[in-house]
């Protein structure tokens, strides 16, 4: 079973949020407003590089 998580501060963002879930192949990303819509799965190292880049800005 996949467990999706939304950021705690997502209510402050006016509904423009994503949800994340650990997956066997990496990290799943989806639009919180469209949970049955498309999903993106990226490798763990790519996700780590992405979050590191976000923290720098």
Secondary structure, 3 states (H helix, E strand, C coil): CCCCEECHHHHHHCCCCEEEEEECCEEEEEECCCCCCCEEEECHHHHHHHHHHHHHC
